[in-house]
C-alpha cells in the first residue's frame, strides 16, 4: 500500500526560502522545479514530529514510536553530552516524507504557455509592519510573498506497519497550520493520510 499526506490549505500561506528579491519582496515563497509553491518535506516532518510527541505524551500512541518513525537522538540521551557528539548518535527513522506539491495535473498545466501565465497568480505580495504604541515603528516595513489556498500532496514511504499508519493518521489530526508565520494567522490547514 502506498500513502500520501494531503495538505488542504484554507488560507493564504507562506513557506519561505530565507531569501528576498531585491527591494521588492523580503521573503519569497519556496517553489518546486516547475515554479509552483510547495511545502518542504522537512517542514512537514517537523510538524509531524511535534504532533507525534504530543500523542506520546498523552498516551495515544506507544512511547518511542516518534523516534522509531522519524529517528533522531535516542530518547534516553544524556543531556550533558555535547551537541557535536550527539549528532553521531542519531538514528534514521522508518518514515520518509517528500515535499508537498500541487498534483501532477497542475504541474503539467504550468508547463504550457497559458498555464505559466496563470500560475503567476498563485502567489502575491503582502506588507507587514511592527506597531509601537499604535504607530508604525521606523524601518519595519516588510514585504512577504504568500501563496493562495490550495491542496498539496506529500508522498510518504518506508517500512511502515498498521500501528505506524494509525499513529500518523492520529498525529496529522493535531496539525492545524502549516508554513511560516503560523502564529500570525497564515496557513490554516487540514492534513489527512490518503491511500494512493
C-alpha positions in Angstrom: 0.0 0.0 0.0 1.3 3.5 -0.9 0.3 6.6 1.1 0.5 10.3 0.8 -0.3 13.2 3.1 -2.9 15.5 1.7 -2.4 19.1 2.9 -5.6 21.2 2.3 -4.6 24.8 3.0 -7.6 27.0 3.6 -6.0 30.4 4.0 -3.0 32.3 2.5 0.2 30.7 3.5 4.0 31.1 3.3 6.8 28.6 3.1 9.9 30.7 2.9 13.3 30.3 1.4 15.1 32.7 3.7 15.8 34.9 0.8 14.3 38.0 -0.8 14.3 39.5 -4.2 15.9 42.9 -4.2 13.8 45.8 -2.9 10.5 44.2 -3.9 10.0 41.2 -1.6 11.8 40.5 1.7 10.7 36.8 1.9 9.8 34.8 -1.2 7.7 31.6 -1.3 9.5 28.3 -1.8 8.8 26.8 -5.3 9.4 23.5 -6.9 11.2 22.9 -10.2 8.0 23.9 -12.1 7.9 27.2 -10.4 4.9 26.3 -8.3 4.5 26.9 -4.5 5.5 23.9 -2.4 5.9 22.9 1.3 9.3 21.2 2.1 9.2 17.6 3.4 11.4 18.7 6.3 8.8 21.2 7.4 6.1 18.5 7.3 8.3 16.1 9.2 8.9 18.8 11.9 5.1 19.3 12.3 4.5 15.6 12.4 7.3 15.1 15.0 5.7 17.6 17.3 2.2 16.1 16.8 3.5 12.5 17.4 5.3 13.7 20.6 2.0 15.2 21.8 0.3 11.9 21.1 3.0 10.0 23.0 2.8 12.4 26.0 -0.9 11.9 26.3 -0.7 8.1 25.8 -2.4 7.9 22.5 0.5 6.0 20.9 3.3 3.9 22.3 6.3 5.6 23.9 9.2 5.6 21.5 7.1 5.5 18.4 8.0 9.0 17.3 11.7 8.1 17.5 11.0 4.8 15.6 9.2 6.7 12.8 11.3 9.8 12.5 14.6 8.9 14.0 16.9 11.5 15.8 18.7 11.3 19.0 17.8 8.4 21.2 15.0 9.3 23.7 17.2 8.3 26.7 20.1 10.6 25.6 22.2 12.2 28.3 21.6 15.9 28.1 25.2 16.6 29.3 26.6 15.2 26.0 27.8 18.0 23.7 25.7 18.5 20.5 28.7 17.7 18.3 29.0 14.2 19.9 25.2 13.7 19.9 25.0 14.3 16.2 26.8 11.0 15.7 24.4 9.1 17.9 21.3 9.8 15.9 19.3 7.1 14.1 17.3 7.2 10.9 13.5 6.6 11.2 11.4 4.3 9.1 9.2 7.1 7.7 10.3 9.3 4.7 8.3 12.3 3.8 8.7 14.0 0.5 7.8 17.7 -0.2 4.2 18.6 -0.6 3.5 19.8 -4.2 0.5 20.5 -6.3 -0.9 17.4 -8.1 0.6 16.3 -11.5 -2.2 17.9 -13.5 -1.2 21.4 -12.1 2.5 20.7 -12.9 1.6 19.7 -16.4 -0.5 22.8 -16.8 2.3 25.0 -15.5 4.5 23.9 -18.5 2.0 25.3 -21.1 2.2 29.0 -22.2 -1.3 29.8 -20.7 -0.6 27.8 -17.6 2.7 29.6 -16.9 0.9 32.9 -17.1 -2.0 31.7 -14.9 0.4 30.2 -12.3 1.8 33.7 -11.6 -1.4 34.4 -9.7 -0.9 31.6 -7.2 1.2 34.0 -5.1 1.0 37.6 -4.2 2.9 40.1 -2.0 1.7 41.5 1.3 3.2 44.1 3.5 3.6 43.9 7.3 4.9 46.3 9.8 5.7 46.4 13.5 3.4 48.7 15.6 4.8 50.5 18.6 2.3 52.3 20.8 -0.3 52.1 18.0 2.1 53.7 15.5 4.2 52.1 12.8 7.8 51.7 14.1 10.5 53.1 11.9 12.2 50.8 9.4 9.9 47.9 10.0 8.0 47.6 6.7 8.4 44.0 5.3 7.0 42.5 2.2 6.3 38.8 2.2 5.2 36.7 -0.7 2.3 34.4 0.2 0.6 31.6 -1.7 -3.2 31.4 -2.2 -5.2 28.5 -0.6 -4.6 25.1 -2.4 -4.3 21.4 -1.8 -0.8 19.9 -1.9 0.2 16.2 -1.9 3.3 14.8 0.0 4.1 11.2 -0.8 5.4 9.2 2.2 7.2 5.8 2.2 9.0 3.5 4.4 8.8 0.2 6.2 5.5 1.0 7.9 3.1 -1.3 9.8 -0.5 -0.8 10.6 0.3 0.7 14.0 2.6 3.3 12.3 -0.2 4.2 9.9 -2.7 4.6 12.7 -0.2 6.8 14.6 0.5 9.0 11.6 -3.3 9.4 10.9 -3.9 10.4 14.6 -1.0 12.9 14.7 -2.0 14.6 11.4 -5.3 15.4 13.1 -3.4 17.6 15.6 -1.8 19.8 13.0 -3.9 22.9 12.3 -1.5 25.2 10.5 1.4 24.9 8.1 4.2 27.1 6.7 5.8 30.2 8.2 4.0 33.0 10.1 1.5 30.4 11.5 1.2 32.4 14.8 0.1 35.4 12.7 -2.8 33.7 11.1 -1.3 32.2 8.0 -1.6 28.6 6.8 -4.7 27.2 8.4 -4.9 23.7 7.1 -6.1 20.1 7.4 -3.7 17.2 6.9 -5.0 13.7 6.2 -3.4 10.4 5.2 -4.6 9.1 1.9 -4.0 5.8 0.1 -2.6 6.3 -3.3 
